[in-house]
C-alpha cells in the first residue's frame, strides 16, 4: 500500500510536469516512465560493477560483454548527469555531441536492447518532450529521492502514478479499477502452472494483479521452487497491445512489480497480422475494448469462424475461445449488450459459450463502476473452455456497490459487495437454496436455453413488490378540503393582524 511519503513524492513529480507544460496524463506517465527506466539502467550497471569488483578481489574473471554502458558513455548514466547543472543535463538529453559518445541519454535508452529487459524492446518510437532544463532537473531530482530498493515500493509508486489516469476524467486513458481486477483474479484463482494472457493488456493491470496473487502470504512459498520462479519470470505472463505508449507503460509496470521477462506482443490481437493464436493459454483475464467496429477483412479468419461480427466486444470473446487451451478459464468484462443483444452474432457467441463450453458465472456490475470516463453498464463473465459443453447451473450475482460512490468522484464508501461475492462464489453448494429475490442465485442451463440464450440478470431475477394501501379517493378529497379550510382560516387571521 502506498505511504503518505511516497504519495507526496509522486504528487510533486506530477505537479512539476503539470506546471512545466506537460498536462496530458498519458504524456506525464510516459516521460516519468522513461526517466525511471534510465535510472534503473544505471542501477543495473552499478550492480554489475560491484560484482566485477568483487570478482577481481577474489581473482575471478567475469565476462563484461553485457554491460549496459561502455566507459565512453559514463556521462549518460543517471549517477553522473543527476549532479550536473540543469543546462548541462539538458544538453546530454538533447545534443549527441555533449557526451562525447555521439548519442544522447535518450538515444542510449532507446538502443540498449534486450540486455536491459523487455521494456527496451518497445523503445524505438519513444519521444522525449521535456522542453526545458529546469523541468528536467526538477523531475530528475524528485525521482532520485525515491527509495527504489523495495519491489513493493516500486510497484506501489507506479500503480499510484497510473491511478492518475482515472482521476484525469475524459482526458485520461480508459483504465479498469484495480479492485475490480483483483476481484476477477481472486475468483479465477490462478494456478502455479498457468499461462496467463490479456489480449488487450493496456497498462498490464490484470497481469500485475495475477503476479501479486502469487506473492500473497498463502502462496509466497512457491518462490522457493526454482522451476516456479523460472516459469513466473519468463512464461506465465503474456500480453497483446496495439498502442505503443501503453505497451511501454505496461512493460515497466510489470518489471517494477518483479516480473522480469513478460511476453508482450505489439499488435492488434484481432487482426490478421496477429495470426491464428490457438490453444496457447490456460487463463485469460481481460477488459477488451467496447463499442468498436472492424471490417471483416481486417479480422483474423479463425475468429470469424467462431463469431461472425464486426463488433469488437463479440470478436474478443471469439478470440478468447480460440486462444484458450481445453480446460482453460476466462474472466472477462463485457458491456451489458453482450448479455441480451438480439442480433445473430450476439446469440451465436452466447450459445457457443453456454452450449459448447461451460459458463460458470455472470456478475452484473452497477453502471458507475467505470466513471468518470464511462457510464456503461457492464458484467463479468467467467467461463471454461471444454469443447464438449458442461454448463449446468450459471451463478448470478447482482453487485449493487463496489466500495466506492457511483458518481464521477468515486469516493470510498462503506457499502461493498465484493467480499460477499468472493465468499458466495467459493461456497456454491450453499447457493442452491437461494431464491431469485436474493442478490445471488443459480439459473439452470435449460432455462437459459429456453430464453433464447439471454444472459441478462433481469431476465431471471425476481423482484418482490411491497403492497401499499392508499386511502379511498373520497377520503383523500376530504383531507384536501380540510387543509384548504385550515389554510384559509390562517390567511384570514393574518389579514386581521395587519389591519
Secondary structure by P-SEA (a helix, b strand, c coil): cccaaaaaaaaaaaaaaaaaccccaaaaaaaaaaaaaaaaaaaaaaaaaaaaaaaaaacccccccccccccccccccccccccccaaaaaaaacccccccccccaaaaaaccccccccccccccccccccccaaaaaaaaaaaaacccccaaaaaaaaaaaaaccccccccccccccaaaaaaaaaaacccccccccccccccaaaaaaaaaaaaccccccccccaaaaaaaaccccccccccaaaaaaaaaaaaaacccccccccccccccccccccccccccccccccccccccccccaaaaaacccccaaaaaaaaaaaaccccbbbbbbbcccccccccaaaaaaaaaacccbbbcbbbbbccccccccccbbbbbbbbbbcccccccbbbbbbccccccccccccccccccaaaaaaaaaaccccccccccccccccccaaaaaaacccccccccbbbbbbbbbbccaaaaaaaaaaaaaaaaaaaaaaaaaac
